[in-house]
Amino acid sequence: MHVAYLQLMRWLARNVKRKTLWFLLFCIIFFVIFTIVHNIDMTCQGNMNWDKRESTMNDKRHAPNETTVKNIVRSKMVVLKESTVESSILASTKGLDFGNEVRHVAFLKVHKAASSTAQNIFLRFGWARNLTFVLSPAKNKFGYPNIISLRESLTNSNILPTPKDKSFDILCNHVMYSKSAFDYFLPKDTMYIGILREPYEQYKSTLNYFHPSYIFNRILGNFPASSYIRDPKKYEPGSVISSWTNNRQALEFGFPLHLFHKFNTSEVQLILEKLASEFRLVIIAELMEESIILMRRYLHWSVKDVVFLDKNVAINKKESDLVQSNDRQFYRQWAKLDYELYEFFFRKLRSQIRDEGPDFDQELLLFKEVRKNTSIFCLNNPNKDEFLPIKKSKWSEPFNITWEDCRLMRMGEITFVQMIRERQYGSKDI
């Protein structure tokens, strides 16, 4: 091959002009380089296609779905492969730093605002660490051991004293908000967290759950709530505090009573700004998962600490039996305080999320996946020796969802509070 090449070169040197020779040499070199590059590209492309086919097959084999999880939970140990969403996120755990977890928390539990779902997170966190909760006496004038007050904030008469040599860590039962009262009973470094729901949705849930007598016992016809909302002052109880439907969320956030009778825009704005300075976060029920992720970051808690199942979701709720299609506009006119409160903190939450940067959406995707798998696992009633493993991620060390975790996530509010009461004070009847 080498000899033939030299003979070709000698022939070209004798018979072809110098310029033509250089042109032919250029063509030969170009052809050789092109051939080499083409072969390398084909080899790489073949490897990539094989990797892609292999990855696709792995995704189909490993991606968890409801049927897969239901089948796996019957075994002695549940093993879920990481999902497509988790794969990209789990690849990087650089900078895993959770800081010092916050253990002093005041959660303002607002009625019919998905607050029982959020409350369960605080109950589990405190239970796991044997923290001290603010509790009412088991027997109180409201008839429920999980209610501190529906009419006032914390006082010495509506809560139990702290156990000996301890101070309060967590407040998460129903009570009216007052900054001065909360500050008096809770540590100075307590982080305040509230919750709100879109007012008309909260109103419908209130109608369905409480069925207020001043509406359904006093008003005749097929749609008493619709008649009420067209002239609410006609049917409202004499006291704002006794009403479930007069800007109840604003009432529980501590708005002064005179604003319920005469709305004042400038005063309302001042109150909202004051609340914003006092509450580190107000959870928005319509953005529950986003809110909980933000809360986890502020509290420096783990992902396992904040995984939740939906609580107290109404079953067979027939809203069409309670309201009519145009009632929302009438309610908005009535619930001005609630709407000012909700829309203010809705905007604030969106701003807080934007400040977290692009990895917030990544954590949200992972959290949704973890929640979905946890829900399937827990609702299939696993045995005590079964568990759901969750892999390490950028935001969490690896952990397992166990039978005990499912039990606590599904536990009713009153049962959980009474269990805490017994451990904290030695009796469920105190």
C-alpha positions in Angstrom: 0.0 0.0 0.0 2.9 2.3 0.9 4.8 1.5 -2.3 1.8 2.1 -4.5 1.2 5.5 -2.8 4.8 6.6 -3.5 4.6 5.5 -7.2 1.4 7.5 -7.5 3.1 10.6 -6.1 6.1 10.2 -8.5 3.8 9.9 -11.5 1.8 13.0 -10.4 5.1 14.9 -10.0 6.2 14.1 -13.5 2.9 14.5 -15.3 0.8 17.1 -13.4 1.6 20.8 -13.0 2.6 21.9 -9.5 -0.7 23.8 -8.8 -2.8 20.8 -9.8 -0.7 18.6 -7.6 -1.4 20.7 -4.5 -5.1 20.7 -5.3 -5.2 16.9 -5.5 -3.3 16.6 -2.2 -5.8 18.9 -0.5 -8.7 16.7 -1.8 -7.0 13.5 -0.5 -6.4 15.0 2.9 -10.0 16.3 3.1 -11.4 12.9 2.1 -9.3 11.1 4.8 -10.4 13.6 7.6 -14.0 13.4 6.5 -14.0 9.6 6.6 -12.5 9.5 10.1 -15.0 12.1 11.6 -17.9 10.3 10.0 -17.0 7.0 11.5 -16.6 8.5 15.0 -20.0 10.2 14.7 -21.7 7.0 13.6 -20.2 5.2 16.6 -21.3 7.8 19.1 -24.8 8.0 17.6 -25.1 4.3 17.9 -24.1 4.3 21.5 -26.5 7.2 22.2 -29.4 5.4 20.5 -28.6 2.3 22.5 -28.5 4.3 25.8 -31.8 5.9 24.9 -33.5 2.6 24.2 -32.1 1.2 27.4 -33.3 4.3 29.4 -36.7 4.0 27.9 -37.0 0.4 28.8 -35.8 1.1 32.4 -38.3 3.9 32.7 -41.1 1.6 31.6 -39.9 -1.0 34.1 -39.3 1.3 37.0 -41.7 4.2 36.9 -44.2 3.8 39.8 -47.9 3.9 39.1 -50.9 3.1 41.3 -51.1 -0.5 40.2 -47.4 -1.1 40.7 -47.4 0.4 44.2 -50.6 -1.6 45.2 -48.9 -4.8 44.2 -45.6 -4.0 45.9 -47.1 -3.1 49.3 -48.3 -6.7 49.7 -44.7 -7.8 50.1 -42.6 -7.7 53.4 -40.7 -4.7 52.2 -41.8 -2.0 49.7 -39.2 -1.0 47.2 -40.1 1.8 44.8 -37.7 2.6 42.0 -37.0 6.3 41.5 -39.4 8.0 39.0 -38.4 10.0 35.9 -39.0 13.2 37.9 -36.8 12.0 40.8 -34.0 10.9 38.5 -32.8 14.3 37.4 -33.3 15.8 40.9 -31.6 13.0 42.8 -28.5 13.2 40.6 -27.3 16.2 42.6 -27.2 16.4 46.3 -24.4 19.0 46.5 -24.9 21.6 49.2 -27.3 19.5 51.3 -27.7 21.7 54.4 -30.8 21.8 56.6 -29.6 24.2 59.3 -31.0 24.2 62.8 -34.7 23.1 62.7 -37.2 25.6 64.3 -39.0 24.0 67.2 -41.0 27.0 68.4 -44.0 27.5 66.1 -47.4 29.2 66.4 -49.9 28.0 63.8 -53.1 30.0 63.5 -55.6 27.3 62.7 -58.5 29.0 60.8 -61.8 27.1 60.5 -62.6 25.4 57.1 -59.4 26.5 55.5 -57.6 23.1 55.1 -56.2 23.8 58.5 -56.5 20.3 59.9 -54.3 19.1 57.0 -51.6 21.5 58.0 -52.1 21.0 61.7 -51.3 17.3 61.4 -47.8 18.3 60.3 -47.2 20.2 63.5 -48.7 17.5 65.7 -46.4 14.9 64.1 -43.3 17.0 64.4 -43.9 17.8 68.0 -44.9 14.3 68.9 -41.7 12.8 67.3 -39.6 15.2 69.5 -41.7 15.2 72.7 -42.3 18.9 72.4 -44.8 20.8 74.6 -48.1 21.9 73.1 -50.4 24.6 74.2 -53.6 22.8 75.1 -57.0 23.8 76.5 -58.5 21.8 79.4 -60.1 18.6 78.1 -63.5 19.7 79.4 -64.1 23.3 78.2 -67.2 25.4 77.4 -66.8 24.6 73.7 -67.2 20.9 74.2 -64.1 19.8 72.2 -60.6 19.1 73.7 -58.9 20.4 70.5 -60.4 23.9 70.8 -58.9 26.6 73.0 -61.4 29.3 72.1 -63.8 30.4 69.4 -64.2 33.9 70.9 -60.9 35.1 72.3 -57.2 34.6 72.2 -54.9 32.8 74.7 -55.6 33.5 78.4 -54.6 31.8 81.7 -58.1 30.5 82.0 -58.5 28.8 78.6 -55.2 26.9 78.5 -53.4 24.5 80.8 -50.2 25.5 82.5 -46.9 24.1 81.2 -45.7 20.9 82.7 -43.1 21.3 85.4 -39.7 22.7 84.2 -41.0 23.1 80.7 -42.1 25.9 78.4 -44.5 25.8 75.4 -43.0 24.9 72.0 -46.0 24.6 69.7 -49.5 26.1 69.4 -51.7 24.6 66.7 -55.2 24.4 68.1 -58.2 26.7 67.3 -57.9 30.1 69.0 -58.3 33.8 68.0 -55.1 35.6 67.1 -53.6 38.3 69.2 -49.9 39.1 68.9 -49.6 40.3 72.5 -51.3 37.2 73.9 -49.3 34.8 71.7 -46.0 36.6 72.7 -46.9 36.3 76.4 -47.2 32.5 76.4 -44.8 31.5 73.7 -41.0 31.8 73.4 -39.5 35.0 71.9 -38.1 33.1 68.9 -41.5 31.5 67.9 -42.2 31.6 64.2 -45.8 32.5 63.3 -47.6 30.7 60.5 -51.2 31.1 59.4 -53.5 29.7 56.8 -56.2 31.1 54.5 -58.6 29.8 51.9 -60.3 31.5 49.0 -63.2 33.2 50.9 -66.1 31.9 48.8 -64.8 28.3 48.9 -64.3 28.7 52.7 -67.9 30.0 52.9 -69.3 27.0 51.0 -67.3 24.6 53.2 -68.7 26.4 56.3 -72.3 26.0 55.1 -71.7 22.3 54.4 -70.0 21.6 57.7 -71.6 23.8 60.3 -75.0 24.3 58.6 -75.5 27.6 60.6 -78.9 27.7 62.3 -79.4 31.4 61.6 -79.5 30.5 57.9 -81.0 27.1 57.5 -83.5 27.3 60.4 -84.7 30.8 59.8 -84.9 31.0 56.0 -87.5 29.0 54.0 -87.2 27.9 50.5 -84.9 25.6 48.4 -81.8 27.8 48.7 -81.7 29.5 52.1 -78.0 30.4 51.7 -78.7 32.2 48.5 -81.4 34.2 50.2 -79.1 34.9 53.1 -76.2 36.3 51.0 -78.5 38.7 49.2 -79.3 40.4 52.6 -76.9 39.0 55.2 -77.4 41.7 57.8 -81.1 40.7 58.0 -80.1 37.2 59.3 -76.7 37.6 61.0 -76.4 36.9 64.7 -76.3 39.9 67.0 -72.6 39.5 67.6 -69.9 39.2 64.9 -68.1 36.7 67.1 -71.1 34.4 67.0 -71.2 34.3 63.2 -69.6 31.6 61.0 -70.2 33.5 57.7 -69.3 37.2 58.5 -65.6 37.5 57.3 -64.7 34.6 59.7 -61.1 34.4 58.5 -60.5 38.0 59.2 -62.1 37.6 62.6 -59.8 34.7 63.5 -56.8 36.8 62.3 -57.7 39.3 65.0 -59.3 42.2 62.9 -60.9 44.7 65.2 -64.7 44.4 65.4 -65.6 47.9 64.3 -64.2 47.1 60.8 -66.9 44.4 60.4 -69.5 47.2 60.7 -67.8 49.9 58.7 -65.0 49.0 56.2 -62.0 51.4 56.2 -59.5 50.8 53.4 -56.6 52.7 54.9 -57.0 51.0 58.3 -57.3 47.5 56.7 -54.1 48.1 54.8 -52.3 49.0 58.0 -53.5 45.9 59.7 -52.4 43.7 56.7 -48.9 45.2 56.8 -48.7 44.6 60.5 -49.8 41.0 60.1 -47.2 40.6 57.3 -44.5 41.7 59.7 -45.7 39.2 62.4 -46.3 36.1 60.3 -43.3 34.5 58.6 -45.7 32.6 56.3 -49.4 32.4 55.6 -50.3 29.1 53.9 -52.7 29.5 51.0 -55.0 26.4 50.8 -55.2 26.7 47.0 -51.4 26.5 46.8 -51.0 24.0 49.6 -48.0 22.0 48.4 -46.2 25.2 47.4 -46.9 26.7 50.8 -45.7 23.6 52.7 -42.4 23.5 50.7 -41.8 27.2 51.6 -42.7 26.4 55.2 -40.2 23.5 55.2 -37.5 25.8 54.1 -38.2 28.5 56.6 -38.4 26.0 59.5 -35.4 24.0 58.3 -37.5 20.8 58.6 -36.9 17.6 56.5 -39.1 16.5 53.7 -40.4 13.7 55.8 -41.5 16.1 58.5 -43.9 17.9 56.1 -45.3 15.0 53.9 -49.0 15.0 54.4 -52.3 13.4 53.6 -55.4 15.5 53.0 -57.6 15.7 56.1 -61.3 16.3 56.7 -62.2 16.4 53.0 -66.0 16.5 52.7 -67.5 13.4 51.2 -70.6 13.6 49.0 -70.6 17.3 49.3 -73.4 18.8 47.1 -72.7 22.4 46.7 -75.5 22.8 44.2 -77.9 22.1 47.1 -76.4 25.0 49.1 -75.6 27.9 46.7 -76.5 29.1 43.2 -74.2 30.1 40.4 -74.3 33.9 41.0 -73.9 33.8 44.8 -70.1 34.3 44.5 -70.5 38.0 43.5 -72.9 38.7 46.4 -70.5 37.0 48.8 -67.6 39.0 47.6 -69.5 42.2 48.4 -70.2 40.9 51.9 -66.8 39.4 52.7 -64.7 42.5 51.9 -62.3 41.9 54.9 -61.8 38.2 54.0 -61.0 39.1 50.4 -58.6 41.9 51.3 -56.8 39.5 53.7 -56.7 36.5 51.3 -55.6 38.5 48.2 -52.9 40.3 50.2 -51.3 37.1 51.4 -51.9 35.3 48.1 -49.8 38.0 46.4 -47.2 37.8 49.2 -46.9 34.0 48.9 -46.3 34.3 45.2 -43.6 36.8 45.8 -42.0 34.6 48.5 -41.9 31.7 46.1 -40.3 33.8 43.3 -37.6 34.7 45.8 -36.7 31.1 46.3 -35.2 30.7 42.8 -35.5 28.1 40.1 -34.9 25.0 42.2 -38.2 25.6 44.0 -40.1 24.1 41.1 -37.8 21.1 41.1 -38.5 20.5 44.8 -42.2 20.9 44.1 -42.1 18.2 41.4 -40.3 15.8 43.8 -42.6 16.6 46.7 -45.7 15.9 44.6 -44.2 12.6 43.6 -43.4 11.7 47.2 -46.9 12.7 48.3 -48.5 10.6 45.6 -46.6 7.5 46.5 -47.1 8.0 50.2 -50.8 8.4 49.7 -51.0 5.1 47.7 -48.9 3.3 50.3 -50.8 4.5 53.3 -54.3 4.1 51.9 -53.5 0.5 51.1 -53.2 -0.3 54.8 -49.6 -1.6 54.9 -48.5 -4.1 57.6 -46.2 -3.0 60.4 -43.1 -4.4 58.8 -43.7 -2.7 55.4 -42.2 0.6 54.5 -41.8 3.0 51.6 -38.2 4.0 50.9 -37.6 7.6 49.7 -34.2 8.3 48.2 -31.8 11.1 49.1 -32.4 14.3 47.2 -31.0 17.8 47.1 -33.5 18.7 49.9 -33.6 15.6 52.1 -31.6 12.7 53.4 -33.1 9.3 52.5 -36.0 8.2 54.7 -38.7 5.6 55.0 -42.5 6.1 55.3 -43.5 3.5 57.8 -46.7 2.0 59.1 -46.4 4.3 62.1 -46.0 7.3 59.9 -49.2 6.4 58.0 -51.0 5.9 61.3 -50.1 9.3 62.5 -50.9 11.0 59.2 -54.3 9.4 59.1 -55.1 10.0 62.8 -58.0 12.2 63.6 -57.3 15.6 65.2 -59.1 15.0 68.5 -57.5 11.5 68.9 -54.0 13.0 68.2 -54.5 15.9 70.6 -55.8 13.6 73.4 -52.8 11.3 72.8 -50.5 14.3 73.3 -52.4 15.4 76.4 -52.0 12.0 78.0 -48.2 12.0 77.4 -47.8 15.7 78.4 -50.0 15.7 81.5 -50.5 12.0 82.4 -54.2 11.9 81.6 -56.7 12.5 78.8 -59.1 14.1 81.2 -56.9 17.0 82.4 
